[in-house]
Amino acid sequence: MADDEFVRRNGGPDWIPYWEAGRRRELRFQRCAACGTWRHPPGPMCARCLSFESEWALASGRARLLSWVVCHPPLLPAWKERAPYTVVLVECEEGVRTMGNLLGAGSEALRMDMPMQVDFAASPDGDLVPQWRLAT
């Protein structure tokens, strides 16, 4: 493998439905089929009721901003051309927390607890992945 080749860590088999949904421009998270608890990251068992039954439910795509970081060089070669870029941590309406790049604004526009909306953009490998922008 070349030093500048990007290989996304996909999280393993539990994550496959998450990445497939992103390719369809859908934000989906696991939800327990027994008690309805949303969970992310995905896994085989519900931490609340210990059920192994789950579904991949469509999320609203609305969230609030919890934190962010601006990434500057030195970076992995695949991200070098995108730097500096902002990564945000959001809490979705469903209660799960997730991270992604900030789209359409600079970090100077961010304020704690501001509303965010999911969007989808290509990662360095060209695959569509969930990312975030300021809600309108």
Phi, psi and omega in degrees: 000134179288152181300331184264005179283131181268128174234112181285134173282114188269354177087353180095186188300328181297337184270348186307312180297329178296311181291323178296320178297318178302322178297335177265007183062040176239141173258113180234142175232158174292143174224135180295128179284342181272313185244352177084006180288129175282148178215144176199128008290160182289156178196175186282341189223145176285128180288340182277309186244357178070016177287148174262004181267128179212167175224162175257100186264146178289127179269162182291332184085004178256143184206174173236147183283128178256321183194170176201162177217143175259122182268125179243161176300153007277141181230172171300146184307323182294339182259353186305317183289342183267348186284150353283151177221158185252132174250131182247149171251124182235156171248118182286159178307329182285352177101350179276152177251141179209166182236158174186172177288153174273131179247144169077007180202162174264166182298336180295341179276351187277143175221142179306142177069007181290151180289141180232159180226137179292149172214175183228135179215161182285137170278174180304337178273002177090354181280140176287132180225151178296133175221182191227147174222166178298137179287145179256000000 
